[in-house]
Amino acid sequence: MYDYIIIGGGIVGLSVGMSILKRHPTAKVLILEKEKKLAQHQTGNNSGVIHSGIYYKPGSFKAKFAKAGSESMRQFAAKHGIRHDICGKVIVATSDKELVHLENLYNRGLENGIAVEKLSKEQLLEKEPHVNGLEAIHVPTAGIIDYKEVSEKLAELIRLQDGVIENSAEVLAIDEGHEHVIIETATKTYTGKFLINCAGLQSDRIAKMAGYAIDMKIVPFRGEYFVLKEDKQNLVNNLIYPVPNPDFPFLGVHFTRMINGKVDVGPNAVPAFKREAYKKTDFNVKDFAEMISYPGFLKLAMKYPLDGMAEMYRSFVKSKFVQSAQVLIPTIAAEDLIPGPSGVRAQGLKADGTLVDDFFIVNGKKSIHVCNAPSPAATAALEIGKFVADQIPELANIQVNIG
């Protein structure tokens, strides 16, 4: 019998496992991952940004965990020799209308305790000479990293403490009793004293499997990127973001220098017709039917009809995507952009059509379910791991730092 069984081998599940073992070094910890390799979904298909926490509602999990996670992730990377760069980013207002939103975002950054500074047009051009902007915010604590490398190191540390990681172990059934939890996979049955659900895109289904009816469903949104051609990478020094539209729940097209030197441009955000739909052609009848019949999805679509159609149109018409990129860097041309990778965001959606805008964590009888952990969950992963361990009664009073 295991003391703790974690479902999900992404960066959040691995961080939970590491945090448990730091508190209880002799605990028997098992991580079940349905894929052949770890970190194959949100962790391995994101922008690699170490977020600062500037965007999030003050006092929310996202705001607190992103700010603390930015520092703990940097320390973890430095200690273990993981490539990273605290390069900073600029958030750019390109119109008079956006200046009010930029000011509000600056004040939110201050309220969240983030080191932020205002930039005039001249100061912005010193940092990013090719950007079109009236004013900007500079966020020096933002950075870039490879979260797959972080996950590999976490897995290594877990195994060094005799933690067990099972790949190709998709969970098919869960029986949560008063004394223990029984988990069925296609090949084995596992018994544990406590279950932690960090299944990302499948987290709501795992919670339901364990017997919990939660007021949300995971709706997948595919983020599609282009990559700047190598001879155009000089157009971007670090990270360039637009001022987010407060009436639309996604950040918009931005420019991200990756840790490997490439520059991602995007994403657009479109509903995915499969939980793990990394290509436009990916489709699953069950996933699609579940999504389209969910009242919350229909209400969300009715709330943002024009924005939703614009995102879909931009997904299929490259010229429209290029126009969005040109708002920030006018000299970008269609031939400068080559198709890049896609990621899928596991976004929680309530039945009333409201997007779950914070991490959503449910405490069960013998379980904890992390049911909404999209961006900035990778940045915040070490802090989420500590928080989840704090929710386990026998570990709550043991405080340590992951390293």
N, C-alpha and C positions, 0 to 999 in steps of 0.2 A: 504493500500500500504506500502511496505517495502522500506526503504532507500537503503539497500544493500542486495542482495541475493547472497550467496556463494554456488556453487555446489561442493560438495566433503567434506566429514567429516573425512578426514585424518588429520595428524598433520599440514600440510600446510594450508588447509582450515580453521582449527580451529585457527591457529596462525594469519591468516588474519582477522578473525572475532574478535579476542581479540585485535589486533592492531587497528582496526577501532573503537572499543568501547572505547579504551583508549584515542583516539583522540576526539571522539564524543560520550560521555557517554549516550546521549539521543537518539542516532540513533536507528532506527528499523532495526535490523539485523536478517536475516534468513539464516540458513545453511540447505541445502538439501543433504541427504545421502541416496543412494539407498539401502544400506544394513540395516539389522535389528539393527546392532550395529555399533558404530564408529570405525575407525582405523582398518578395517578388511583386508586391502590389503597391500600396500608397508609399511605403518607405523607399522602394527602389525606383519609383517613377515620379518623383517630385522635383522641384526646382533646385533643391540643395541649398536653400537659403536658411541661414540662422536668423530668424525673425526677432525683432526687438520687443514687440508687444504694443506698438503705438496705436494699432487700429481698434483694439478691443475695448469693450465696455469696462470702465473702471470697476474694480472689485470682482470681476468675473474670473472663472478659472483660467480662461485664455489669457487675460491680461496678466494675472499673477504668475502663472506657470511659464508663459513666454518670456517675461522679463527675467525671472530666476533661471529659466532653462537656457537662455542665451548665454549666461555666465557659466552655468554648470557644464553646458556642452563644450564651451571653449576650453574650460579647465580639463575636461575629460580628454578632448582631442590633443591638447598640449601634453598631458601626462603620458598618453599612449602613442604619440607620434603619428596621429591621424592628420592628413592634410586639411588645412582650413585657412581662411583668410578673413579677418575682421576688417573688411574693406569699406564698410559704410554704404548707405544708399541715399538717393535723392528722390523725393516725392514732388512732382512737378505740376504746377497749375499752368495750363496753356490758354486760359480764357479768363475774362473778368469775372464770369459767373463762378468759376472754380476758386477764386481767391477767398471767398467767404468759407467755402468748405475746407480750404487749406488752413485757414486761421482756426477753424473748429478742430481740425485734426492736430494742429500744433498744441492747442490747449489740452486736448485729450492726452497727448504725449506727456505733457508736463504733469497732468493729473495722475498718470500711470507711473510717474517717476522715471521716465525715459529721458536720456540726454538728447535733446533736440535743439536745433538752431535754425533760424530763418535765413534764407539766402535771397539776396537780390538777384536780378537777372544777370548782372555782371559776375557776381560770386558763383552763381550756378554754372555759367559758361567756363569759369576757371576749373571746375570739377568735371564737367561734361560738355566739352566745346561744341558738340554737334546737336545739342538738345534745343528744341524750341520751347521756351517757357517764359512766363512773366515773373514768377517767383517760385521758390521751392522751400522744402524742409530738408535739412540734412540730418540723417540718423546715423551717427558714427558707430553704434554698437551692432548694426546689421552686418552679416557676413555670409560666407559660403563654405560648404563642406560636402563631403560625399557620405550620405547617411547609410549607404550600404557598407562602407568601411566601418562606420560606427557600429552597425549591427553585427558585423563579423567579429569585431573586438569584444562586444558584449557576449556573443555566443562562446567565444574562446574563454572568457573569464568564467562564464557559467559552467562550462565543462571542466575547467580547472578546479572548481569547487564541487565536482561530482554531480552537477546538475545534468539531467538527461534531456536531449532534444531529439524528437522523433519527426522525421520528414515523411511526406507521403502518408500522412495520418489524418485524413478528413473525418471529422466528427459526424456521426450519423444519428446518435441518440444519447440523451442525458437523463439520468434518474437521480435527482437530488433528494436525498433523505435527510433525516434529522442528525444522523451520525456521520454519514459519508456521501460521496458523490460517485456514481458509476457512469463511465463514459464509454460508449461503443464506437469503434471505428470499423472499417471493412475487414480488418485482419486481427484486431486485438480488442480486449476489454480492459480498461484501466479503472482502478479504484483510488480515490483520494479523499483526504479529509476536508479539502477546500478547493473551490474552483474559481479561477479568474478568467473572464472572457475578454480577450483583446483581439477579436476576430475581424475588426475593421469592416470591410464591405459585407461581411456575413454576421456582424455582431448582433443585429436585431433578431436574426434567425436562431442564433445560438441561445440568446436570452429566452426566446419563445420555446425552444427545445427544452430548456431547463424549467419551464413552467411559469415564466414571467410575461405578463401582458403589459407592454410599455406603450406609452402614448407617443409613438413615433415609428417611422419606418425609414430604413436606409434607401435613399434614392441616389443612384450613381450619376455623376456628371463627368463627362470626358473633357479633359483640358487638352486641346490640340496645339502643338507648338511648331514653329519653324526654327531653323538655325541659320544664323548669319554666315555667309560664305567667308572663308578664311581671310580673303583680302579686304573684307569689310569689317572685321572684328575691331579695328581701330576706332570705329564710330562709337564704341561703348567702352568706358573705362571700368565701371563696376556694375552697380544696380540702379536702374532707372524705372521709376514707377509713376503712373498717373495718379491724380487725386481720385480716390474711389467715389463712384456715384452713390450717395447715401440712400437713393431709392432703389438700388439694384444690388443684390448680395454678393457680387463677384468683383474682383479688383480691376479687371480690364487688362488690355494688352500691355505688357511691360518687357523690359530688357534685362536679362540676367546673365552676367558672366559666370560661367560654371568653374568649378575647381580645376577642370581639365583644360581651361582656356577657351572653350567654345562659348558662344553667346546664344542663348535661347531667346526667342521672341514669341510672346504669347502669354497666356493661352486665350482661346475663346472657350466658352463653357456651354456644352450642349448635353441634353439628356442622353444617357447611354442605354441602349436597349438590351443590355446584359450587365450583370453586376460587375463583371471584369472585362468590359468592352474597350480594348485598346485600339481597335480599328473601326472605321465607319461601318464596315460590313458585319461586325460582330452582332449576333442576335440570338436571344434565347427566349423561347415561347413562354416559359414559366415566369422568367424575370420580367419580360415585357408586360404580360397579362397582369402580374401582381402590381406593377407600377402604374399602368394606365387605369386600372380599376380602383386605385387608392384615392379616396376623396381628397386627400391633401394635395396630391399631384395635380389634379384637375383645378383645384382652387389656386394653386401656385401659378399654373399656366394662364389662368384668367387674370391673375394679378399683374403679370408681366408679359402681356401678349406681344407687344412691339419689340421689347428687348429680347424675348425668347426667339422670335422670328429672325431678328437681326443676327443673333448668335448662330442660328442654323444656316442662314444665308452666307454668313462669313465663313462657315465651315466648308462650304462647297465652292465658293467663289473667291479665289485667291486675291483678286484685285480689291475686294472689300476688306480682306484682312490687311493687305498692304496699306490701304487708306488709314486703317486704325493705327498701324505702326508709324505712319508718317505724321500723325498728330504730335508725337514726341520727337521723332527724328525725320524731318522733311526730306532729306536726301536719300532715304531708303527707296530702292526700286524693287520691282517684282523679281528681277533676276538675281537680286542679292540674297533672297530667301530660299532655302531648300527645305523640303519636308523634314521635320524632326520627330522626336518621340511624343507619345501621348501618355497622360496619366489619368487615373480615374479617382475622383473625390467621393468618398463615402459620406454623403451629406444626410444628416437626420432631418426628417420632415414630419411635422405633426399633422394630424387629421384635419385641422382647420386651415391648412395651407401655409402655416408659419414655419420657416426654416429654424431649426434648432441652432442658435447662434453661440452656444457654449458647449464645452465638453459635457457629456451626459453620462453620469455614472450612477448605477443602480446597485444598492446593497440587497442581496438575497439572504436566505437562511444560512446557507453554507457556500455562498458565492458572492462575487462582485462582477458586475458587467459594465465594461467601458463601451458604451453604445453609440457615442458620437465623438469621434476623434479625428476630424480632418485637420488641415493646416490651422494652427501651427503645432500640431501634435509631435512632429519630428523634433522641432526645436525644444519643445516642452517635455520630451519623452522621459528624461531622467527625473524631472519633477513629478510627472504623472506616476512614475514608478514608486517614488517615495510616498506620494499621497495614497496610492492604492494600498501599499504596505501598512500605512497608518490606519487604514480602515479594518485591517485584520486584527481582532481583539488581542491575541497573544503577542503581536508584533508592535502594537501601537506605541508603546512607550520606549522602544529601542530606537534611538536616533543615530544615524550614521550618514556619511557622505559616500556616494558611489565613486569609485576610482579604479 
